[in-house]
């Protein structure tokens, strides 16, 4: 009993270790992330549709990598894949720093997407480090730690870039790549593997390894999981066009709302601050009222409040800040709930693959529409936001429709 308690305490430490290491990495990354579309636009004269294609390639890499990363994590361990993710991300950012070619940048940025996809295994480790009833709160704490410090990053990046974009962009990339490397070292030495614990408790993985089942045979089992399939379907629809991290946002802010890099830095700082502190409460909320209700509140709020930002008067930073703050608050509300729900809906022996398949599917379905957002923007800058709101409402209706029976609703709300 004492040994089990000690092991559980060590595993719960993963929330702290992974949260702090992510805090370090995102602090560096978000000095340049939001400004990258403007970098492509100003330095290389790339149009919104062309930038959309680069971001589409980035999204493809996230989608293609998540499911295989989960499968590898089920076989070789969560920690190894997370460390590999950090190495890939660092390499991609350093390539951005030393590149003087749009073509090379168009390769380097998607490479960071591959690192992001492998890093999604962190969610599996977080889920397995705490009791099921505490998962929402655990994801809330993890997201708060991950995002808390990065709220200062966009403002720092905006101030520096307003002085000299051509000089400071390589330095920001170097800074981001170095911090990504440091965070990888922290995970390597201080994170505790959860896979051996699952083997000891269930013996499922050891038994399964004796059976020579292929990757595709394993992934076919996902189609028998009603809740997982429901989440994949509705999130694939929900994620189609624009969110608070979309490349459309900085383009709209600068060219339509007439915000300069410094004021954009403040705007993005508000987004990241809310992303850091709001999940702590919303994680607890999802444990208390259920995953389904939390997601519904998030989507209703996000689809309706997006227009406060969209219709902000040109040059009016206050209205834009209020709009982005409210929109972002609803936007991050569902993150702890959906990750906890995914963990609740999967069993131990295939959790990495199941959760990775969700991330892959929800991103890959959105791939063509990510480019569509750029073309819609070229026609009318407000069109992507209109489409985003409509799609959000449709996704919510679909989620409710797929859980029509009383037994399903009780199960989903309870989970």
KOLBABA-928522 format. One record per residue (C-alpha): residue number from 0; residue in one letter; x, y, z. Coordinates in nm, 4 decimals. Each point is the difference from the previous one (the first is absolute). Last residue first. Layout:
<titis>
seq,type,X,Y,Z
NUM,A,X,Y,Z .
...
</titis>
This chain:
<titis>
seq,type,X,Y,Z
414,X,-1.8122,1.0990,-1.8285 .
413,X,-0.3267,0.0464,0.1901 .
412,X,-0.1330,0.2259,-0.2741 .
411,X,0.0917,-0.2540,-0.2650 .
410,X,-0.1456,-0.2984,0.1836 .
409,X,-0.3224,0.1780,0.0919 .
408,X,-0.0358,0.1310,-0.3539 .
407,X,0.0563,-0.3459,-0.1458 .
406,X,-0.2576,-0.1580,0.2300 .
405,X,-0.2585,0.2661,-0.0846 .
404,X,0.0401,-0.0467,-0.3732 .
403,X,0.0844,0.3059,-0.2084 .
402,X,0.3773,-0.0092,0.0323 .
401,X,0.0817,0.0323,-0.3692 .
400,X,-0.2465,0.2886,-0.0315 .
399,X,0.1621,0.1941,0.2834 .
398,X,0.3421,-0.0220,-0.1638 .
397,X,-0.1488,0.0786,-0.3420 .
396,X,-0.1746,0.3109,0.1317 .
395,X,0.3311,0.1095,0.1565 .
394,X,0.1876,-0.0560,-0.3259 .
393,X,-0.2619,0.1968,-0.1938 .
392,X,0.0334,0.2952,0.2399 .
391,X,0.3783,0.0007,-0.0345 .
390,X,-0.0288,-0.0241,-0.3794 .
389,X,-0.2135,0.3139,-0.0107 .
388,X,0.2457,0.1909,0.2170 .
387,X,0.3023,-0.1039,-0.2072 .
386,X,-0.1722,0.0901,-0.3270 .
385,X,-0.0653,0.3542,0.1188 .
384,X,0.3580,0.0271,0.1284 .
383,X,0.1477,-0.1216,-0.3289 .
382,X,-0.2201,0.2501,-0.1924 .
381,X,0.1092,0.3119,0.1920 .
380,X,0.3153,0.0603,-0.2074 .
379,X,-0.2037,0.0002,-0.3256 .
378,X,0.1154,-0.1713,-0.3194 .
377,X,0.3652,-0.0400,0.1095 .
376,X,-0.1178,-0.1148,0.3436 .
375,X,-0.2126,-0.2689,-0.1623 .
374,X,0.3088,-0.1147,-0.1924 .
373,X,0.2042,-0.0184,0.3212 .
372,X,-0.2775,-0.1855,0.1851 .
371,X,-0.0191,-0.2488,-0.2891 .
370,X,0.3619,-0.0927,0.0724 .
369,X,-0.0935,-0.1122,0.3494 .
368,X,-0.3107,-0.1566,-0.1536 .
367,X,0.2099,-0.2543,-0.1883 .
366,X,0.1746,-0.1145,0.3209 .
365,X,-0.2976,-0.0026,0.2405 .
364,X,-0.0643,-0.3734,-0.0437 .
363,X,0.3662,-0.0594,0.0788 .
362,X,-0.0101,0.1879,0.3306 .
361,X,-0.2977,-0.1752,0.1619 .
360,X,0.1173,-0.3347,-0.1348 .
359,X,0.3558,0.0264,0.1269 .
358,X,-0.0943,0.1307,0.3467 .
357,X,-0.2619,-0.2736,0.0420 .
356,X,0.2398,-0.2635,-0.1305 .
355,X,0.2580,0.1113,0.2573 .
354,X,-0.2544,-0.0488,0.2783 .
353,X,-0.0741,-0.3536,-0.1183 .
352,X,0.3640,-0.0876,-0.0768 .
351,X,0.1263,0.1155,0.3388 .
350,X,-0.2941,-0.1530,0.1845 .
349,X,0.0402,-0.3452,-0.1491 .
348,X,0.0871,-0.2175,0.3006 .
347,X,-0.1531,0.2284,0.2606 .
346,X,-0.3565,0.0196,-0.1219 .
345,X,-0.1581,0.2984,-0.1705 .
344,X,-0.3160,0.2056,0.0657 .
343,X,0.1169,0.1610,0.3239 .
342,X,0.3260,0.1082,-0.1638 .
341,X,-0.1908,0.1636,-0.2851 .
340,X,-0.2346,0.1681,0.2466 .
339,X,0.2933,0.1422,0.1969 .
338,X,0.1443,0.1448,-0.3200 .
337,X,-0.3410,0.1354,-0.1048 .
336,X,-0.0711,0.1616,0.3376 .
335,X,0.3423,0.1589,0.0512 .
334,X,-0.0237,0.1739,-0.3424 .
333,X,-0.3712,0.0963,0.0039 .
332,X,0.0276,0.3352,0.1788 .
331,X,0.2924,0.1220,-0.2108 .
330,X,-0.2157,0.1645,-0.2694 .
329,X,-0.2563,0.1389,0.2449 .
328,X,0.2683,0.2093,0.1649 .
327,X,0.1613,0.0752,-0.3371 .
326,X,-0.3171,0.1606,-0.1370 .
325,X,-0.0447,0.2103,0.3133 .
324,X,0.3605,0.1204,-0.0024 .
323,X,0.0123,0.0516,-0.3778 .
322,X,-0.3067,0.2223,0.0114 .
321,X,0.1163,0.2033,0.2972 .
320,X,0.3437,0.0461,-0.1578 .
319,X,-0.1481,0.1039,-0.3368 .
318,X,-0.2316,0.2475,0.1772 .
317,X,0.2967,0.1507,0.1852 .
316,X,0.2364,0.0015,-0.3008 .
315,X,-0.2237,0.2220,-0.2123 .
314,X,0.2148,0.0527,-0.3125 .
313,X,-0.2796,-0.0982,-0.2346 .
312,X,-0.3263,-0.0517,0.1878 .
311,X,-0.0516,-0.3503,0.1448 .
310,X,-0.2372,-0.2019,-0.2185 .
309,X,0.2080,-0.3195,-0.0097 .
308,X,0.0928,0.0189,0.3685 .
307,X,-0.3561,0.0256,0.1301 .
306,X,-0.0893,-0.2461,-0.2767 .
305,X,0.1710,-0.2978,0.1647 .
304,X,-0.2475,0.0213,0.2889 .
303,X,-0.2734,-0.2190,-0.1521 .
302,X,0.1860,-0.3077,-0.1262 .
301,X,0.2357,-0.0017,0.2996 .
300,X,-0.2757,0.0208,0.2593 .
299,X,-0.2079,-0.2801,-0.1500 .
298,X,0.3106,-0.2134,-0.0507 .
297,X,0.1298,0.0357,0.3550 .
296,X,-0.3355,-0.0538,0.1701 .
295,X,-0.0496,-0.3188,-0.2019 .
294,X,0.3505,-0.1241,0.0857 .
293,X,-0.0616,0.0490,0.3736 .
292,X,-0.3385,-0.1720,-0.0190 .
291,X,0.1492,-0.3024,-0.1760 .
290,X,0.2997,-0.0436,0.2308 .
289,X,-0.1968,-0.0084,0.3240 .
288,X,-0.1257,0.2483,0.2607 .
287,X,0.2691,-0.0468,0.2681 .
286,X,0.2987,-0.1562,-0.1743 .
285,X,-0.0562,0.2339,-0.2958 .
284,X,-0.0129,0.2985,0.2359 .
283,X,0.3278,-0.1012,0.1629 .
282,X,0.1681,0.0099,-0.3396 .
281,X,-0.1772,0.3288,-0.0764 .
280,X,0.1502,0.1664,0.3060 .
279,X,0.3636,-0.0855,-0.0768 .
278,X,-0.0734,0.0361,-0.3729 .
277,X,-0.0588,0.3789,0.0434 .
276,X,0.3520,0.0900,0.1153 .
275,X,0.2298,-0.0752,-0.2895 .
274,X,-0.2265,0.0286,-0.3028 .
273,X,-0.1246,0.3281,0.1462 .
272,X,0.3563,0.1290,0.0201 .
271,X,0.0726,-0.1321,-0.3509 .
270,X,-0.2912,0.1839,-0.1580 .
269,X,0.0716,0.3211,0.1929 .
268,X,0.3632,-0.0129,-0.1102 .
267,X,-0.1219,-0.0433,-0.3587 .
266,X,-0.1750,0.3356,0.0216 .
265,X,0.2935,0.1676,0.1754 .
264,X,0.2356,-0.1280,-0.2701 .
263,X,-0.2449,0.1215,-0.2641 .
262,X,0.0266,0.3415,0.1626 .
261,X,0.3778,-0.0125,-0.0370 .
260,X,-0.0075,-0.1476,-0.3508 .
259,X,-0.2393,0.2724,-0.1279 .
258,X,-0.3803,-0.0292,0.0067 .
257,X,-0.1957,0.1345,-0.2984 .
256,X,-0.3127,-0.2080,0.0688 .
255,X,-0.0142,-0.1380,-0.3560 .
254,X,0.3663,-0.0299,-0.1032 .
253,X,0.1711,-0.0585,0.3333 .
252,X,-0.2633,-0.1900,0.1970 .
251,X,-0.1361,-0.1907,-0.2989 .
250,X,0.3443,-0.1253,-0.0986 .
249,X,0.0815,-0.0825,0.3617 .
248,X,-0.3272,-0.2013,0.0329 .
247,X,-0.0013,-0.1824,-0.3342 .
246,X,0.3084,-0.2037,0.0962 .
245,X,-0.2188,-0.1744,0.2548 .
244,X,0.0951,-0.0213,0.3672 .
243,X,-0.3246,0.1375,0.1401 .
242,X,-0.2008,-0.2284,-0.2268 .
241,X,-0.1086,0.0130,-0.3641 .
240,X,-0.0992,-0.2581,-0.2609 .
239,X,-0.0791,-0.3682,0.0416 .
238,X,0.0428,-0.0814,0.3684 .
237,X,-0.3706,-0.0583,0.0791 .
236,X,-0.0572,-0.2493,-0.2807 .
235,X,0.2885,-0.2262,0.0973 .
234,X,-0.0986,0.0587,0.3616 .
233,X,-0.3492,-0.1365,-0.0689 .
232,X,0.1179,-0.3141,-0.1776 .
231,X,0.2924,-0.0891,0.2246 .
230,X,-0.2094,0.0550,0.3136 .
229,X,-0.2786,-0.2249,-0.1280 .
228,X,0.2493,-0.2681,-0.1043 .
227,X,0.1560,0.0015,0.3459 .
226,X,-0.3403,-0.0235,0.1679 .
225,X,-0.1146,-0.2871,-0.2200 .
224,X,0.3159,-0.2122,0.0331 .
223,X,-0.0300,-0.2820,-0.2565 .
222,X,0.1762,0.2061,-0.2659 .
221,X,0.3093,0.0268,0.2206 .
220,X,0.0610,-0.3718,-0.0430 .
219,X,0.1068,0.0677,-0.3591 .
218,X,0.3050,0.1845,0.1344 .
217,X,0.1384,-0.3187,0.1473 .
216,X,-0.0414,-0.1957,-0.3204 .
215,X,0.1669,0.2863,-0.1861 .
214,X,0.2993,-0.0021,0.2341 .
213,X,0.0369,-0.3722,-0.0379 .
212,X,-0.0837,-0.2699,0.2521 .
211,X,0.2768,-0.2515,0.0737 .
210,X,-0.1406,-0.1231,0.3299 .
209,X,0.2679,-0.0322,0.2663 .
208,X,-0.0015,0.3788,0.0329 .
207,X,-0.3656,-0.0115,0.1023 .
206,X,0.0727,-0.2126,0.3032 .
205,X,0.2706,0.2380,0.1195 .
204,X,-0.2275,0.2962,-0.0645 .
203,X,-0.2943,-0.1384,0.1889 .
202,X,0.1865,-0.0929,0.3172 .
201,X,-0.2525,0.2315,0.1729 .
200,X,0.1711,0.1601,0.2974 .
199,X,0.3631,-0.0880,-0.0717 .
198,X,-0.0246,0.0862,-0.3677 .
197,X,-0.1748,0.3257,0.0786 .
196,X,0.2729,0.0965,0.2451 .
195,X,0.2667,-0.0924,-0.2575 .
194,X,-0.1671,0.2409,-0.2506 .
193,X,-0.0078,0.3043,0.2292 .
192,X,0.3612,0.1186,-0.0475 .
191,X,0.1113,0.2676,0.2464 .
190,X,0.1063,0.3419,-0.1267 .
189,X,0.3097,0.1508,0.1661 .
188,X,0.3079,-0.0729,-0.2099 .
187,X,-0.1310,-0.0164,-0.3555 .
186,X,-0.2828,0.2468,0.0571 .
185,X,0.2433,0.2652,0.1266 .
184,X,0.2357,-0.0662,-0.2933 .
183,X,-0.2871,0.0515,-0.2459 .
182,X,-0.0895,0.3285,0.1709 .
181,X,0.3558,0.1204,-0.0539 .
180,X,-0.0161,-0.0858,-0.3713 .
179,X,-0.3287,0.1873,-0.0461 .
178,X,0.1604,0.2930,0.1829 .
177,X,0.2875,0.0044,-0.2515 .
176,X,-0.2363,-0.0210,-0.2994 .
175,X,-0.2098,0.2912,0.1240 .
174,X,0.3028,0.2231,0.0595 .
173,X,0.1432,-0.0879,-0.3399 .
172,X,-0.3326,0.0788,-0.1681 .
171,X,-0.0226,0.3302,0.1878 .
170,X,0.3554,0.0870,-0.1037 .
169,X,-0.0758,-0.0763,-0.3665 .
168,X,-0.3078,0.2294,0.0182 .
167,X,0.1794,0.2850,0.1747 .
166,X,0.2071,0.1382,-0.2838 .
165,X,-0.2465,0.0039,-0.2903 .
164,X,-0.2902,0.1097,0.2189 .
163,X,0.1784,0.2999,0.1492 .
162,X,-0.1458,0.2150,0.2768 .
161,X,-0.3630,-0.1128,-0.0276 .
160,X,0.1325,-0.3551,0.0047 .
159,X,0.1498,0.0446,0.3462 .
158,X,-0.3186,0.1452,0.1501 .
157,X,-0.2191,-0.2659,-0.1632 .
156,X,0.2222,-0.2868,0.1137 .
155,X,-0.0016,0.1183,0.3603 .
154,X,-0.3776,0.0563,-0.0151 .
153,X,-0.0499,-0.3423,-0.1562 .
152,X,0.2092,-0.1672,0.2721 .
151,X,-0.1544,0.1460,0.3153 .
150,X,-0.3020,-0.2355,-0.0026 .
149,X,0.2518,-0.2817,-0.0521 .
148,X,0.0580,-0.0279,0.3732 .
147,X,-0.3412,-0.1444,0.0869 .
146,X,-0.0465,-0.2235,-0.3052 .
145,X,0.1509,-0.3342,0.0964 .
144,X,-0.0672,0.0371,0.3721 .
143,X,-0.3653,0.0799,-0.0639 .
142,X,-0.0286,-0.2815,-0.2534 .
141,X,0.1411,-0.2536,0.2467 .
140,X,-0.2199,0.1216,0.2841 .
139,X,-0.3141,-0.0243,-0.2160 .
138,X,0.1060,-0.3402,-0.1290 .
137,X,0.0336,-0.1214,0.3581 .
136,X,-0.3352,0.1521,0.0986 .
135,X,-0.1756,-0.1848,-0.2812 .
134,X,0.1848,-0.3196,0.0840 .
133,X,-0.0850,-0.0080,0.3702 .
132,X,-0.2805,-0.2595,-0.0144 .
131,X,0.2187,-0.2264,-0.2140 .
130,X,0.2793,-0.0090,0.2580 .
129,X,0.3233,0.1720,-0.0964 .
128,X,0.3187,-0.0681,-0.1998 .
127,X,-0.1718,-0.1900,-0.2805 .
126,X,-0.1852,0.3027,-0.1349 .
125,X,0.3145,0.2143,0.0145 .
124,X,0.1996,-0.2657,-0.1878 .
123,X,-0.2636,-0.0234,-0.2729 .
122,X,-0.0141,0.3776,-0.0342 .
121,X,0.3785,0.0140,-0.0331 .
120,X,-0.0393,-0.2313,-0.3012 .
119,X,-0.1127,0.3156,-0.1835 .
118,X,0.3722,0.0832,-0.0218 .
117,X,0.0307,-0.2296,-0.3009 .
116,X,-0.2454,0.2199,-0.1919 .
115,X,0.1756,0.3190,0.1085 .
114,X,0.3339,-0.1353,-0.1236 .
113,X,-0.1581,-0.0771,-0.3370 .
112,X,-0.1375,0.3537,-0.0049 .
111,X,0.3502,0.1348,0.0647 .
110,X,0.0957,-0.1781,-0.3229 .
109,X,-0.2891,0.1813,-0.1700 .
108,X,0.1834,0.3268,0.0818 .
107,X,0.3339,-0.1174,-0.1372 .
106,X,-0.1289,-0.1000,-0.3449 .
105,X,-0.1721,0.3302,-0.0857 .
104,X,0.2957,0.1740,0.1600 .
103,X,0.2242,-0.1772,-0.2510 .
102,X,-0.2208,0.1201,-0.2867 .
101,X,-0.0194,0.3536,0.1394 .
100,X,0.3794,0.0173,-0.0094 .
99,X,0.2354,0.1749,0.2390 .
98,X,0.0018,-0.2887,0.2470 .
97,X,0.2190,0.0014,0.3103 .
96,X,-0.2690,0.0811,0.2562 .
95,X,-0.2746,-0.2028,-0.1662 .
94,X,0.2327,-0.3015,-0.0022 .
93,X,0.0586,0.0549,0.3726 .
92,X,-0.3766,-0.0146,0.0542 .
91,X,-0.0349,-0.3310,-0.1861 .
90,X,0.2919,-0.1606,0.1851 .
89,X,-0.1418,0.1021,0.3363 .
88,X,-0.3385,-0.1503,-0.0877 .
87,X,0.1574,-0.3310,-0.1021 .
86,X,0.2056,-0.0225,0.3202 .
85,X,-0.3014,0.0813,0.2163 .
84,X,-0.2093,-0.2677,-0.1663 .
83,X,0.2719,-0.2597,0.0553 .
82,X,-0.0156,0.0762,0.3731 .
81,X,-0.3784,-0.0499,-0.0029 .
80,X,0.0365,-0.3253,-0.1953 .
79,X,0.2495,-0.1446,0.2483 .
78,X,-0.2138,0.1052,0.2976 .
77,X,-0.3194,-0.1708,-0.1108 .
76,X,0.1450,-0.3488,-0.0278 .
75,X,0.1252,-0.2340,-0.2702 .
74,X,-0.3127,-0.1841,-0.1129 .
73,X,-0.2908,0.2196,0.1065 .
72,X,0.2093,0.3100,-0.0721 .
71,X,0.0713,-0.1300,-0.3497 .
70,X,-0.3759,-0.0324,-0.0598 .
69,X,-0.0583,0.3508,0.1317 .
68,X,0.2713,0.1419,-0.2241 .
67,X,-0.1527,-0.1870,-0.2952 .
66,X,-0.3374,0.1683,0.0782 .
65,X,0.1404,0.3516,0.0499 .
64,X,0.2400,0.0212,-0.2945 .
63,X,-0.2263,0.0248,-0.3019 .
62,X,-0.2260,0.2649,0.1531 .
61,X,0.2750,0.2242,0.1297 .
60,X,0.1870,-0.0340,-0.3304 .
59,X,-0.3150,0.0846,-0.1948 .
58,X,-0.0533,0.3084,0.2169 .
57,X,0.3477,0.1307,-0.0854 .
56,X,-0.0656,-0.0674,-0.3700 .
55,X,-0.3254,0.1948,0.0335 .
54,X,0.1890,0.2797,0.1712 .
53,X,0.2256,0.0243,-0.3031 .
52,X,-0.3043,-0.0102,-0.2314 .
51,X,-0.1713,0.2752,0.2012 .
50,X,0.3067,0.2187,-0.0391 .
49,X,-0.0436,-0.0400,-0.3757 .
48,X,-0.3728,0.0863,0.0251 .
47,X,0.0785,0.3069,0.2186 .
46,X,0.2627,0.1324,-0.2429 .
45,X,0.3764,-0.0387,0.0480 .
44,X,0.2107,0.3140,-0.0416 .
43,X,0.3086,-0.1875,0.1326 .
42,X,0.0994,0.2342,0.2852 .
41,X,-0.3368,0.1702,0.0494 .
40,X,-0.2517,-0.2822,-0.0450 .
39,X,0.2087,-0.2902,0.1296 .
38,X,0.1021,0.2018,0.3054 .
37,X,-0.3618,0.1163,0.0439 .
36,X,-0.1113,-0.3648,0.0013 .
35,X,0.2765,-0.0748,0.2559 .
34,X,-0.1083,0.2714,0.2426 .
33,X,-0.2200,-0.2203,0.2175 .
32,X,0.2754,-0.2583,0.0398 .
31,X,0.2911,0.2397,0.0627 .
30,X,0.0219,0.0792,0.3735 .
29,X,-0.2416,-0.2893,0.0431 .
28,X,0.2654,-0.2644,-0.0512 .
27,X,0.2321,0.1147,0.2771 .
26,X,-0.2600,0.0068,0.2752 .
25,X,-0.1546,-0.3130,-0.1525 .
24,X,0.3116,-0.2063,0.0646 .
23,X,0.0540,0.1136,0.3598 .
22,X,-0.3663,-0.0408,0.0922 .
21,X,-0.0005,-0.3435,-0.1653 .
20,X,0.2835,-0.1020,0.2323 .
19,X,-0.1952,0.1379,0.2962 .
18,X,-0.3202,-0.1857,-0.0898 .
17,X,0.1767,-0.3254,-0.0790 .
16,X,0.1795,0.0052,0.3348 .
15,X,-0.3015,0.1134,0.2039 .
14,X,-0.2507,-0.2409,-0.1530 .
13,X,0.2678,-0.2706,0.0072 .
12,X,0.0201,0.0368,0.3779 .
11,X,-0.3225,-0.1992,0.0082 .
10,X,0.2140,-0.2940,-0.1086 .
9,X,0.2343,0.0314,0.2960 .
8,X,-0.2946,0.0257,0.2376 .
7,X,-0.1603,-0.3088,-0.1544 .
6,X,0.3247,-0.1920,0.0466 .
5,X,0.0224,0.0994,0.3668 .
4,X,-0.3616,-0.1005,0.0590 .
3,X,0.0632,-0.3380,-0.1633 .
2,X,0.3099,-0.0569,0.2125 .
1,X,-0.1860,0.0884,0.3198 .
0,X,-0.2808,-0.2395,-0.0886 .
</titis>
